[in-house]
Amino acid sequence: MFNFNTQPKKYKFKGDMTVPGDKSIAHRAIILASLAKGVTQISNFSFSEDLSTTVKLFQSLGVKMYIEPSNKDMIIKGSNRNFNPVTHNLNLNNVGELQSLIMGMLATIPDTYTLQGGEFLSKRPSDNLAVLLSDMGADLTRLSDDYLPLQITGSDNLRGITYQQDIASAQIKSGLIFASLYADSETEILRKMPTRDHTEVLANYFGADIVTNPDVIIVNPKNTNLTGQSLTIPGDFSSAALYIAGALLSEDSDLTLHRVGLNSTRTGLLDVARQMGAKVEVENRSTNSVEPYGDLIVKSQKLHGTTIAAKQVPFIIDEIPIIALMASQATGTTIIEDVHDVHLQISDRIRNMRVELAKLGIVMEVNDDSIVIQGNQPIRVKDDVDSHNDHRIAMMLCVASNLTATPFQIKNIEAIDISYPDFISDMRKVLVGA
C-alpha cells in the first residue's frame, strides 16, 4: 500500500500535455490482431497494469508479440484463431473490460479454458453475458460460489442470436460481438440505447462485417476475414478528462491537450462541460484515421449546473467521479438521470466516490435512478481519503487536491498504475502554483 501526500497550495494548469494511448482501444486491438492472420503494428501503445494483463494472457495462448516500450510500438503476429491449449488458468487480475471481451472470444475456440480474476473481479457479476454465450452454444461453468473462476468450452459452431439489450452495457455488447464474429449465422443486437463503439469500429477495420444502425447492430460472420493492420492509438479521452476538469476548475488555467481521441461515444464529458457553460476549443482534427483525434484547448471558466439525460450516461461511465467534482464546484444543481444501468455496472465506484468526496466536504444524493449534486460546495478537508483501489477515484482525488490549500493524504494511490502509472508526474509538469 502506498499513500500520497498532497501539497499545501492551490494550482493552475498551464502548458501542453500528451496523454497516454487509449487503453480501451488497445485491449481490442491486441485481441483482434491476435485473432487475425498476418502482422499488426500498433503505435502509441501505453504500458499500464491493465494492458500488461492482456499482453501476458495472449502470450500464454501462444501469440507472438514484439514490444518496444521506448517508442511505444507493438508488433503482433496473428494466430489466425489458432491458440495454444493451456492447462493453467488465464489470469484477468481485476481488468473488468478484458473479462467480457475474452469470454466472447473464447466462446469461439473449441477448447476448454479457465478464467480467474483478482478479488474484485471474482465477485463481479457476468451472468448476462454468460447466458447469451450459452444460448449461442458455448459451455460456461462456474467453479466456485464467486463469478470467477469460470470454465469456458467454446465451439466453432456457435449459433447467431437476436439479443434485445436489457442493459446499456458496451462490455456485454462487445463480448457478444466477439463471439458473433465466428458464428454460423447473423447476430442481431437490438439496442436499448447507443454505447461506446470501439469494438465495432476496430473489428470492421480488421475485416469484420458489422452494420450499425440506430436501433440494431448486425454481425455477419460469413463476410468476416480478420487480417493484420497498422494503427496508431489516439490519446485516452478518460485520461484527458482529468486535465479538462482540472483546467476548467482551476483559476487562470490555460492547457492544450494534444492528439486526444475524439470518438463521439467516448467524449460525453465534453458535452457535459459545454452544457455547464464551458467552451473547449478543438484544433487539428484528424482527417484520415481509424479513430478520430484532435487537440483540445482548455481554459478556466465558471460552470453552472445541468441535467445529464439518460441517453448521455453510457458515454460518461468512466468520467462520473470527475463530473461529480465538476458539479460540486459549479453554480446550481446537477442531476445525472437514470443511472440504473450504470449502478449495476459500477455500484462500488459510485458508493466509494460519494464516501471519499464527503471527506472533502462534498456531499451528494445517490440512488438507483439518479445522482444529485449541489454546486458551490467549498472543499473543506475533514479526513484523509482512500482510492479503494479504484484508479478513477484515485486520479479524481488528485485533481481535487489542486483546488485546496489544505493538504491531505490519498491512501492506496498505486491504483493509478491500472491505467495511467505516470499520472502524478505528468500532472506536475503542467501545474503552476496559484
N, C-alpha and C positions, 0 to 999 in steps of 0.2 A: 504494500500500500504506500502510495506517495501523496503528499499533500503539497499544496501550492499557496504561498502567502502573497496576497495581493498588495499593491503599493498604496501608500497614503497620499494619493494625488488623483485628480481627475485628468483625463487625457482627451485629446482630439486626434482624429485620423487624417494624416497628410501624406501625399506622395502617390506612388504607383505600386501595385501588387499583382502578382500572378498566382492564382490558387492552384492546388493540385488537380490532376486529371480526375474526371468524374468516375467514381467507383461503381456506380450502378451500370454505366455503360461498359466499364472494364470487366465486371463479372460476366456480362452477357457476351462480350467479345471473346473472352477466353473459352467459354462453353461452345460458342458457335465455331470458333477456329478449331477446337479440339474435335468436334463432330465432323467438320468439313474434310474434303480431300484437298491436298495441296498445302501451300505455305501461306501463313498470315503474318504480316508485320504490323505491330501496334506501337504507335509513338505516343509520348506523353503519358506513359503508364506510371502511376504513383503507388509506392510500396507501403501500404498500410497493413495492419494486422488482418483486417477482413480479406483483403485481396491476397495476402500470403496464404491464407487458409484455402482459397480457391485454387491457387497455383499448386500447392502441395497435394491437394486432392487429385487434380488431373495428372500430376506427375506420377502419383501412386497408381493411376489407371494406365500408365504406360505412354502418356503423351509426352513427346519430346519438346522441350522449351529452351530457348536461349534468352537469358535475361541480362541486360546491361544497365544496372542501376544508375550509373553516372550520367547517361544521356536519356534515361527513362524509355528505353526501347525494349521490346519483347518480340521474339520470333517464335512462332508455334508451327510445328509440323503436324498437320491434321491427321487424325486416325481413320477418317472415313467410317466412323462409328465402330471401329474395331478396338475395343478397350480390353485391357488385361483383366481376367478374373482375379479377384483378390480374396484372401482368407481373413484379412484383418478388417476391422470396422473403418469406414470412411468418416473422418472427424470433421464436423462442421463448426466446432467450437461454439460460438454464440452468434454466428452470422445468419440471421433470420432470412435475409434476402436470398442467400445461397440455398437454404433448405428447400424452398418452393421450386426453384429452378432445377436443382438436382433431382428432386423427386420426379418431376416431369420427364427429365432426360432419361433417368434410369428405368422408367416405366417402359421405354422403347428397347431396352437391351435384354436379350433373352438369357440372362444370368441372374444370380442372386447376390445382392449387395446389402450390407447393413450400415445404416447411418447412425452415428452417435453425435451427441452435442454436449455443450457445456451446461452448467447448472441452469442458466436462464432458458436456453433453447430447449432443453429436455422437457420443460414444463409448458412450452408454448404450443397451444392447440394447432393441429394441422389436419383435423378431421375433414374439413370442407374439401380440400384438395385430394385427400386420400380417397374419399368416396367417389369423386369424379374419375380418378385414375383406375379405381376398381371397376367402375362402370365401363371403362374402356377395355378392360381385360387384364390389367396388371394385378398382381397378388401382393398386398401390403399387410404386414403383421406386426403389431406392437410386441416388443419383447419384455416389457415391464409395465407397471402401472402408469408411468410417465409416457409422454408422446414419443420420446426417443429413449433407447434405441428403437429403430424401425427397420424391419427387414423388407426389402423390395425384390420381388422376382418379376422382371419385365417380360415383354413379349414383342416379337416382331410382327404380330398380327393384331395390333390394337384396333379397336373399332372407333370410328369417328362418332361423336355425340353432339347433341344440342344441349347447351347449358344456359339456362336463364339465371343470370347473376342475381344472387340474393345479397351479396356483399360487394361493395365497390372497392375491390382489392386488386391492385396491379400485380401483386405477388401470386395470388391464386390464378389470375388470368394468365400470367407468364408461364407458370408451371404447366398449365393446361395446353398452352401453345407449344411448348417444347415437346410434350407428349404427342400432340397432334401432327407434328411435322412428319412422323413416320407411321401414321395410322393407315388403315386400308380405305378410308373414305373421308369426306369432308367433316370438319368440326365447325359448328356454329356457336359463337358466344354472343348471346343476346344481352346487350349492355344495360346495366342499371343506370350508369352514367359514365362518361369518359374518365379514364385514369391514365397514368403515365404510360407512354407508348414506346419506350426504348426497345422492348423485345420485338415488337412488330417492325420497327424501322430497321434495326440491325439484322434481323432474320431475313428480311427481304433483300438487304444489301448483300448478304452472303448467298442468296439464291433461293429463298423460300418464296411461296406464293400465298401471301396473306393480304386479303382485301379488307380494308377498314371503312365501314360506313357509320353514320351517326348512331344507328341502333344495333348494328351487328358487326362482328368480326368473323370472317370466314377463312379458315385454314384449309388449303387444298394440297394434300401431301403428294398427289400424283405429279405435280409440277415442281416439287422441291428437289433441288440439286445443289447442296451446300458446297461452295468452293472457296478456298482461301482468298483473303483480300488484304489490302493495305488500308489502314485508317489511323487518323490522329484523334485522340480523345480530347474533347474540349475541357476547359476548366469546370470543376464541380460547382454547380449552382448552389447547392446546400452549404458548401464552404463559403462561397461568395456572399450568401445571405447574411452571415455573421458580420462581415465587414460592412455590408449595406446598412444593416440595422445600427451598427456601432457608429458609422459616419452620420447617419440621419439624426441620431440622438445626441451626439457629442458636439458641443458648440464650436463653431469655426472650423469644422472639418471640411476637407476637400480631397477626395480619394478617387483614383482611377483604377479599375479592376480590368485586367487585360484577358482577352480570349476566353470569356466565360460562356459556358453552354447556355443557349437561349431556346432550347426546346420548349414550346408553349405549354406542354404538360408538366414542366418542371418549374416554371417561373412564376408560380402563383403568388409568391411573396412580393414580387414586383407589382402585380395587380393590386394586392392589398395595400402596399405602400402608396400607390397612386390614389387609391380610394381614400387614404388617410391624408391626402393633400401633398404628397411628395412628388417632386419632379426628378426623375433619374434619366439622364441622357444616355443614349446608346449610339456608339460610333463604330465604324469599321466592321460592319456586319459581314459575315461570310456570305459568299455567293455560290459556292460550289463545294459543299461538304456534306458528309453523311448526316451529321447533326449540326444544327446552326450554332454560331457563336458570335460574339462581338465584345466590344469594350464598354464598360459601364462607368459613368462619371457620377459620383455621389457627393452631395454637399449637405451639411447640416440644415435641417428645416424643422419648422413647427408642424406637428402632426395632430390630427383630430380623430376621434373615434369613428368606427364604421361598423357596418353589419356584413359579415362574411357569409355568403349564401352557401347552402348545402352543396351546390354543384362545384364550388371552388375548393371544398375541403380536400378531395383527393389530390389536389395539386399543391397542397401546403403541408402534407402529412409529416414531413421531416422538419418543417420550419415552425411548428406550433409553439415550441418553447421560446424561440426568439421573437415570434409575433406577439406572444403574451407579454414579453418585456417591452416591446414597442408600444403595445396598447396601454400598458401601465404608465407610460411617460407621455402619452398623448393627452389631448383635451377631450373630455366627454367619455362616452361609454362605447366599448367594442364588444360585439356579440359574434361568436362563432356558432353558426346554426347547424343543427342536425349532425352532431358528431358521433352518432350511434355506431356507425361502421368503424370510425377511427378508434372509438373506445374499445371495440372488440379487438382491434389490432395492436394498439399501444396503450392499454389501460395503465400499465405500470409507469410509463413515461409521463402521462398526464397527471397521475397521482403524485409522483415524485417531483414533478415540476411545480405543482402547487405548494407542496410542503417546503421545498427549498426557497422558493421566492418569498414565502411568508417569513422566512428567517431574515429576509432583507426588507421586511415591512410591506411587501406587495401581496395583496390578497385578491382572490378571485372566486367566483362561484362556478363550480363544476358539477354537472350531472350528465346523465346518459344522452341528453338531447342537445345540450348547449354548454358553452363556456362564456361567462360574462365577466368582463374586466373593466373596472372603473379607471379612468385616467387621472392624471395629475397626482400620482402616488409617489411621494418622495421616498428615495431609498434610505431607510433607517436600519442600519445593521444591528440585528438583535443577537445573532449567534453565527458561528461558523457554519458552512454549508457542505453538502456532500453530493457528489455526482451520481451516487447509486450505480456506479459503473456504466453510466449511460453517457456516451460521447456527446450527444446533442445537448444534454443538460450541462455537462462539464463546460462546453465551449460557450453556451449561453451565459453561464455564471461568470466566465472570464470577461465577456463583453459588459455585463452588468457592473463588474468591478471598476471599469473605466469611468463610470458615471458617479462615483462617490469618492470622497477623500478619506473615508473611514476604511481602514484595512480589515480584511477578514481572511479566513483560510478556506480553501476549497479542498476537501478531502477526496481521495481516490481520483486525483487529476489524471492518472495514467490512462483513464478511459478514452482520452483523446487519441491514443495510439490506434484505436479501432479504425478510424477513418482519416485522421489528419495529425500524424505524430509531431509535425513541426509547427502546429498552430500557434503556440505561445511565442516561439522565436520569430515566426513570420509576422505575427501581430505587432510585436515590439518594434519591428523595422518601420512601421508606419504610424507609431504612436508618438505624439509630441505633447509634452506637459502643458496643460492649460494655464 
